[in-house]
Amino acid sequence: MEHLAVLMKKISISRSRSRVQAAAARPSARPSVRLFVRPPPAAESARGPESREPERGGRGARQPPAGAESPAPGRAAESVAPRPRAPPGPPPGPPGRRRRTRGPRRIPGGRAPRALSRWDPALPQPWAPGGSLGAGGGTAAAPLLVAVAALLVGAAGHLYPGEVCPGMDIRNNLTRLHELENCSVIEGHLQILLMFKTRPEDFRDLSFPKLTMVTDYLLLFRVYGLESLRDLFPNLTVIRGSRLFFNYALVIFEMVHLKELGLYSLMNITRGAVRIEKNNELCYLATIDWSRILDSVEDNYIVLNKDDNEECGDICPGTAKGKTNCPATVINGQFVERCWTHSHCQNVCPGMDIRNNLTRLHELENCSVIEGHLQILLMFKTRPEDFRDLSFPKLTMVTDYLLLFRVYGLESLRDLFPNLTVIRGSRLFFNYALVIFEMVRLKELGLYSLMNITRGAVRIEKNNELCYLATIDWSRILDSVEDNYIVLNKDDNEECGDICPGTAKGKTNCPATVINGQFVERCWTHSHCQNGSPSMIS
């Protein structure tokens, strides 16, 4: 690839000249000023997590083949073909099950549900002895289809409510960096580059905790004095890669003072690869398991950093005291603890089946990702006060499904999982990624940070006190709402009187959408809107 410094000079040319050059070089190319492109539909794929390629090149990175031709300088950043997705189709069901022509009222964001007098036979009997809610989650789940739906904004975007901002090109000095202060989403790319006079002390008081997602790519090039992104972007959770920088969603190049990435909240790069090159002081690269963040690591290009010379001596949290705090994984035959910095692990926990009492819930305290399912069920003796001091703010993703069944005393998931952002649905519970069943005291879901259920549907049934369902626009969270099954809750009887933030004072704070002919404000609770623009939920 041509030296990126030359490429940067090309980027610095005026927009109009860049468009003319791009059009001359390739008439069909889209202009780079287009901030967001909705990916076209693609063909079916049967790739699953088991098909993930191991990392190569000794650092989790593949070297470009010798003599490989570089992209022409000056070309606009372009989109590559999106990952394939499965075509829509009816969900499997047991033979002989008949569809009812009438039933409870239709929930916005869900199909007209079938009226059932008991638990649907399509679902297992989880409370029966030897039922399917044990380890493994029941019957054989469908294999993972490659997820095209983007993983969206992290919960910090709600803890620090902000704006959707356009793509930014910030260069030469720090002045324009302050434009990021109120941004929770950058809808486009974020380029920070060519700051030669900045010093480490210039960045010490700079932090943008509201920023949780970049929809295109993040690029840093020759920003002198910047030693870590830990404080600058502490809550950056997702880089979607809707449009890429030469097939890369994250580019770190010639950052002469950068010592660590420090992006400890980064959970997903939805599309595109990683290029980290010629950063002479950069360590803590061998301690990052990129396969936890990307679907495929084979196109990563991580070379010519200090880490390559094995001079770093990276120490993960607790190692110096002889106590291992961080999870370890095997890559290229090496069993290594995974961390972003000396103080931040790359936390991943296995799937959990928590039942009968609250004791095991504390195992979630250090988990940022549950790699598997999370089932919480059959806690009959719990009271509301038992949950008042329970909170697991580190948890941002469940890779399979989330199921709650008969947890007495739990009134809301708002404080329990304030930062749960993504349920991926790699393996499903009978086609469902979120199941809420017979939660007798649950009054609201409260999952105000939930931005994406990548695969699978939602089943919410027989929760007699549950409101704030008609105020959720599920089409902003799922690709398809046809298979949602939301019935026999208090919300069905129109007894809730849900009030979104600001409504009682006559001021509309939350966005409103039209579903089934109803123009309704969208919120999770009386204090939390359902935020995000439709363009982000493509």
C-alpha positions, -999 to 999 in steps of 0.1 A, spaced: 0 0 0 13 34 -9 28 53 21 -2 68 40 15 101 42 10 106 5 -25 95 9 -31 121 36 -19 148 12 -45 136 -12 -72 138 14 -63 174 22 -72 185 -12 -105 204 -14 -137 184 -16 -146 196 -50 -112 187 -64 -113 153 -48 -147 146 -63 -134 156 -98 -103 134 -94 -124 105 -81 -148 107 -109 -120 109 -135 -102 79 -119 -134 58 -116 -166 72 -131 -188 49 -110 -174 58 -76 -196 76 -52 -184 109 -38 -167 107 -5 -188 134 10 -218 110 11 -219 103 48 -240 73 50 -250 46 25 -276 20 32 -260 -14 22 -278 -33 -6 -293 -67 1 -270 -96 -4 -271 -134 -9 -276 -161 17 -246 -173 37 -241 -202 60 -210 -189 78 -211 -193 115 -187 -186 144 -171 -220 138 -160 -207 103 -140 -179 118 -104 -180 105 -75 -180 130 -53 -150 131 -22 -150 110 12 -133 109 21 -138 146 3 -106 157 -32 -115 146 -25 -98 113 -21 -109 77 8 -95 57 -2 -83 22 12 -106 -5 45 -95 -20 40 -73 -50 4 -65 -41 -8 -34 -58 -18 -5 -36 -50 14 -41 -47 44 -63 -39 75 -42 -66 101 -41 -95 77 -45 -125 83 -22 -131 61 7 -154 34 -7 -178 8 5 -170 -29 -1 -197 -55 -6 -216 -61 26 -216 -94 43 -243 -118 30 -275 -123 50 -301 -149 50 -333 -143 29 -365 -138 49 -386 -167 55 -412 -182 78 -399 -194 112 -400 -231 117 -428 -244 138 -442 -277 149 -465 -295 124 -502 -290 129 -500 -257 148 -528 -235 136 -528 -197 133 -556 -179 151 -575 -153 131 -581 -132 161 -562 -124 193 -550 -97 216 -544 -62 201 -514 -57 179 -483 -43 196 -464 -16 176 -433 -33 162 -448 -68 163 -471 -90 142 -507 -97 153 -500 -123 179 -518 -156 183 -539 -159 215 -526 -187 237 -541 -200 269 -507 -215 279 -471 -215 270 -467 -221 233 -458 -257 225 -432 -243 201 -412 -233 232 -399 -258 258 -413 -263 292 -384 -247 311 -397 -254 346 -401 -292 340 -375 -316 355 -348 -320 330 -362 -291 311 -344 -273 283 -332 -244 304 -301 -262 316 -266 -257 302 -266 -255 265 -299 -237 262 -322 -265 251 -326 -281 217 -300 -276 191 -300 -240 181 -298 -229 145 -262 -222 133 -251 -186 132 -259 -168 100 -234 -140 93 -250 -109 109 -254 -80 86 -274 -59 110 -251 -34 126 -242 -34 162 -252 -1 176 -246 25 201 -233 15 236 -252 24 267 -229 52 275 -247 71 248 -277 72 272 -258 77 303 -244 107 285 -272 117 261 -259 134 230 -265 142 194 -260 125 160 -232 144 143 -220 144 107 -186 129 97 -156 150 107 -121 157 94 -102 173 123 -66 184 114 -37 207 122 -49 218 157 -71 208 186 -97 235 181 -123 215 162 -120 185 185 -144 203 208 -171 198 182 -173 162 195 -184 172 230 -222 166 225 -219 138 199 -230 103 208 -229 91 172 -207 102 143 -228 94 113 -199 92 88 -162 89 94 -139 105 120 -105 115 109 -80 131 133 -47 139 117 -16 161 111 -12 178 145 25 183 147 27 209 175 5 191 201 20 179 234 9 152 258 -4 178 283 -27 192 256 -48 160 258 -49 154 295 -82 173 301 -97 162 268 -124 135 270 -155 128 249 -175 102 270 -207 107 250 -193 93 218 -203 56 215 -204 49 178 -188 59 144 -209 46 115 -181 46 89 -144 45 100 -120 59 126 -86 71 113 -57 87 133 -25 98 116 4 118 129 -12 133 160 18 141 181 16 141 219 -14 117 220 -3 87 242 -36 68 245 -72 68 234 -83 56 268 -95 90 281 -103 105 247 -129 79 237 -137 60 269 -171 48 257 -166 42 220 -184 9 216 -190 3 179 -174 12 146 -199 1 119 -178 3 88 -208 14 66 -181 31 44 -145 20 47 -111 35 42 -96 11 17 -114 -18 34 -104 -7 69 -127 5 96 -99 14 121 -66 29 109 -38 39 133 -8 51 114 24 69 124 12 80 158 47 86 171 38 90 208 9 65 211 17 39 237 -16 20 239 -49 20 220 -69 20 252 -103 16 235 -115 -7 263 -152 -1 255 -148 -12 219 -170 -43 215 -177 -45 177 -163 -35 144 -193 -46 123 -176 -44 89 -141 -39 77 -106 -47 90 -80 -31 113 -48 -14 101 -22 -4 127 12 4 113 44 23 120 36 34 156 71 32 172 59 34 208 27 14 205 23 -16 229 -7 -37 241 -14 -51 207 -6 -88 214 -29 -87 244 -60 -78 222 -81 -107 208 -95 -91 177 -116 -121 170 -139 -109 199 -145 -77 180 -145 -86 143 -162 -114 125 -130 -122 106 -94 -112 114 -77 -124 83 -76 -90 67 -61 -72 97 -27 -56 90 -8 -49 122 29 -43 115 60 -22 123 49 -12 158 70 -14 190 50 -45 199 66 -63 169 100 -61 186 88 -78 218 101 -48 238 68 -40 255 65 -63 285 27 -58 285 12 -65 320 -25 -70 323 -45 -61 354 -35 -82 384 -5 -99 368 21 -80 387 5 -92 420 3 -128 408 -35 -126 405 -50 -131 370 -80 -107 366 -84 -109 328 -97 -138 307 -71 -156 285 -76 -170 250 -55 -191 227 -44 -175 194 -16 -189 172 -9 -214 199 -3 -188 226 -24 -188 258 -24 -151 266 -44 -128 290 -65 -103 271 -64 -66 280 -63 -31 265 -41 -15 291 -25 -23 325 -58 -13 341 -85 -25 316 -92 -61 307 -108 -73 275 -135 -90 296 -154 -119 282 -174 -144 303 -190 -177 293 -227 -183 291 -246 -185 324 -277 -202 338 -285 -185 371 -314 -199 390 -330 -202 425 -311 -175 443 -292 -142 437 -257 -155 447 -245 -163 412 -256 -130 398 -225 -115 413 -204 -135 387 -216 -108 362 -197 -80 380 -166 -80 357 -182 -92 325 -184 -69 295 -195 -96 271 -213 -129 278 -201 -153 252 -231 -175 252 -266 -172 266 -277 -155 299 -307 -172 316 -320 -159 349 -349 -178 363 -369 -195 391 -362 -171 419 -394 -173 439 -383 -159 472 -367 -127 460 -382 -93 469 -379 -58 452 -354 -46 478 -331 -75 469 -324 -59 435 -321 -23 446 -283 -23 450 -277 -48 421 -262 -33 390 -239 -47 363 -229 -16 342 -200 -33 325 -222 -58 306 -227 -45 271 -233 -76 250 -248 -111 251 -237 -132 221 -266 -157 222 -299 -149 239 -312 -133 271 -340 -151 290 -358 -142 322 -385 -164 337 -403 -161 371 -378 -139 389 -401 -126 416 -393 -92 430 -376 -78 399 -395 -47 387 -372 -34 360 -340 -42 341 -331 -5 340 -306 -7 369 -296 -43 365 -283 -40 329 -280 -2 323 -254 -7 295 -266 -38 277 -263 -27 241 -264 -58 218 -280 -92 218 -264 -110 189 -285 -141 187 -256 -164 175 -276 -192 190 -313 -187 198 -339 -200 222 -365 -214 197 -359 -185 172 -360 -159 201 -331 -138 212 -350 -120 240 -375 -140 261 -394 -124 291 -420 -148 305 -441 -148 336 -422 -121 354 -449 -114 378 -437 -80 392 -419 -66 362 -433 -32 354 -411 -21 326 -383 -36 305 -360 -6 310 -333 -18 286 -328 17 275 -293 10 261 -304 -19 239 -298 -8 203 -296 -40 183 -308 -76 183 -287 -89 154 -306 -121 148 -338 -137 163 -371 -123 175 -386 -111 208 -410 -130 229 -427 -112 259 -456 -131 274 -477 -134 305 -462 -105 325 -492 -92 343 -477 -59 355 -456 -51 324 -461 -18 307 -440 4 283 -443 -21 255 -464 0 230 -439 28 234 -410 7 220 -403 7 183 -388 -27 178 -381 -20 141 -352 2 154 -337 -27 171 -344 -57 148 -342 -62 111 -376 -77 110 -404 -75 136 -427 -101 119 -418 -129 143 -421 -109 175 -446 -125 199 -458 -100 225 -490 -110 242 -509 -113 275 -491 -85 293 -507 -56 313 -500 -34 282 -526 -55 262 -554 -42 284 -545 -6 277 -544 0 315 -508 14 316 -511 50 307 -474 51 297 -459 86 299 -426 93 281 -401 119 294 -414 154 292 -450 145 282 -465 153 316 -451 188 313 -464 192 277 -429 191 263 -420 163 239 -385 150 246 -386 117 227 -387 109 190 -420 97 176 -426 72 149 -457 58 130 -464 21 134 -498 5 125 -511 40 118 -503 53 153 -479 83 158 -464 75 192 -435 88 212 -409 61 217 -394 55 252 -383 26 275 -395 42 308 -408 75 321 -372 88 322 -355 72 292 -363 78 255 -357 53 228 -330 73 210 -314 69 176 -323 78 140 -336 54 115 -306 59 93 -285 43 120 -307 12 122 -303 1 86 
